[in-house]
């Protein structure tokens, strides 16, 4: 059972997870996957459909990490602007990853439709909202760069933004019709069910404690057994632990909290995000909000619940919603939860070949749903072939200096920003 403060509304409203058990004894397979989130489950599904024997080992429960805690925005692309991605990766890999991740929402919604995953899927686009004049300039640049690449994006005027969002606090927005929203924990559980039906074996409460080479194969050891495999996929992202220390050390954990109101009345629901787009702004602490199928308004921002900081973030969320949507009146929250984002130094993901036939994508920077699903499919293709050009070059882990200090700065800084 997941904890209310870790998965909140999503645990409350998701369908039951498929039945799983802990690993016991020795198991042989073609591919062993560490992590039962979007990347691992997408890899498992695509590998099993290709005829490979697959085992997934999850330390807790399906969707326990970021896959079951996030806002549920299925975005296209990455956090940074398209041209900056090409500057950082070079034109070949830059354009390749932009193309691949631009198509990621289509993969997500196609899988949902093909496997009948009940996850409140709504593909009505997303709205990136301009906080001030600097925000307008940023969104205009994003719009130009994506439009140059043929993406279905456009700028909304102040009046169009007010009509779409239900507030006059933002003077412009960038609409991306590739994107949408889902119930993320329900999606993760649906992927797990589809993977299991395709033949993948999923073990939960089965933390991997050792990875070693034995007689030409990899052996992954857990408390009550082990898995021998030809290939290993590390799909742990923001919840990487000491098993592969370099994966953990190449990102700074960025805390993010979410709150959900009680279901809104029909008239209020018709005023606030009436078409149910997901929205987030260009502000320093990145406010995001959306509604769920029951009409709850969900708000998120940087920070974590716990101690005095939790009270600060909760009060900030109430003030922010009161400013944005005065029609709400006094705001109370039915659910509160939090998680963490894997933030790399340049806000770009990484592809690693950690050892012979040990693969990983890492560092999604708050864009886990589309990239996790797409990168999982790409990892499956890397294993079962035929060989294809990868969207990112293989690189060694890029360790972040002063990682603990930077993480503390995010926690302290978010509380400081949210005090006022």
Order of alpha helices (4+ residues) and beta strands (2+ residues): alpha-beta-alpha-beta-beta-alpha-alpha-alpha-beta-alpha-beta-alpha-beta-beta-alpha-beta-beta-beta-beta-alpha-beta-alpha-beta-beta-beta-alpha-beta-beta-beta-alpha-alpha
